[in-house]
Amino acid sequence: MTYLLEAKGLEKRFGAVVAASAVNINVQAGERVSLIGSNGAGKTTFVNMITGYLKPDAGQILLDQQDITPLAPRDITRLGVARSFQIPQLYGDLTALDNMLVANACHDQKLSFWQPARRPQAIARAEQLLERFGLIEHRGRRVAELPGGVRKLLDIAMALTGHPKLLLLDEPTSGVSAEEKFPMMATIMDALGQEVNTTVLFVEHDMDIVERHASRVIAFYAGRVIADDVPAVALAADDVRRYVTGELLAE
């Protein structure tokens, strides 16, 4: 079987702290995978290794059967990997549309230094994504003036400008009120549903959101994968109930 993403025997330590230990994960194209685990379990370390921000001490990462382990983040992005961050990485003094156009310019490998970012095709793509994420009304507003949830959505929309094969979302609903979480995640997943060729891995702490939107769950604890299955099975595993959701400890 051919996988979009393969992680083979990943190891990562920060001094005495084990951030990844014998991590083996295969992801097929089109999957919606949630990464769960307590703080420090290894989720973000895994995401950072995929994107090249961290290099594993041992192991290999393949994207479409190509070894991306030694590549720089920019080169990995060019191969079709994009991400959003827990704290959105935006230009506060620019409008929502201009942020989208900057992101598009960064992804456009054909864009030259002298070619303007405000091209009709780029604007059309940006407005299409803003519309899809329910952000078109904020098109001309400065990002610094936008609510936190809107900035989160904009960050994800920007990640899609390059038509990525693999999209990594780091806690897309963090910092958002409980009332906003579910409609916001529904908006995100509905928008991503139109990107039929994009595989999604998302880090999430709310198990209700995981159950609703993941086709598969990978649970981490102390740098190890302790469960990897469909949500109903993974969330019922004893190690997940003990180390992630705390259900066994509460009984």
Residue, then its C-alpha position, 0 to 999 in steps of 0.5 A: m500500500t502507498y501512503l501519503l505520509e510515512a514516519k518510520g522509527l522517529e526518535k527525539r530527545f531534549g536532554a532527559v525529556v523523550a519527545a518521540s520514541a519509536v514513532n511509526i505512523n502511516v497516513q493515507a491520502g484523504e484521511r482526517v486524523s486527530l492527534i491527541g494527548s496531554n501537554g508534552a505528550g509529543k504531538t507538536t514535536f511530531v508536527n514540527m518534525i514533519t514540517g522540518y522545524l525539528k529534525p529527528d535524532a533518528g528515523q525517517i519521514l517520507l512524503d509521497q515516498q520521498d524522504i523529506t527528513p533532511l529538508a528545510p521547512r521551505d523545501i517541505t512546503r514546496l512539496g505540498v505540506a502546509r500548517s496553521f499554528q496554535i497562535p495565528q501567524l498573521y500580519g496585523d497591519l494588513t487586511a485579511l485579503d492582503n494576508m491571503l495574497v501574501a500567503n499566496a505569493c509565498h506558495d507561488q513558485k512561479l512568482s518573480f520578485w517583480q510580479p505583483a501579488r495583487r494579480p486577478q487570479a490570486i485575488a480570485r483564489a483568495e476571495q474564494l477561500l475567504e468566502r468558504f471560511g465565512l470571512i468575506e465580510h472581513r476582506g478589507r479589515r485590518v487583522a489586528e481588529l479581528p476577533g480571535g476566532v476569525r484570526k484562527l480561520l484566516d490562518i487556516a485559509m491562508a494555509l490552503t492558498g498553495h493547494p497542499k497535499l497535507l495540512l497540519l492544524d495545531e489546536p485549531t479551536s484553542g483560545v475559542s469559547a466553548e460556544e464557538k468551538f463546535p460551529m467553528m470546527a464545523t466551518i473548518m471541516d466543511a471548508l476542508g471538505q472541498e479540498v478533496n486532495t488534501t489530507v488533514l492532521f489536527v491536534e485537538h484536546d476536545m474529545d467531542i470534536v475529535e469524535r465528530h470530525a476525525s476518521r482516525v485518532i492517534a494518541f500520544y503519551a510520553g513521546r510514544v503512540i499508545a493508540d491508533d484507530v478509529p475514534a470509537v476504538a482509540l478513545a476506549a483504549d485503557d491507555v488513552r482513558r488513563y493518560v489522555t482523557g483521565e477517565l480511568l483515574a476518575e473511576 
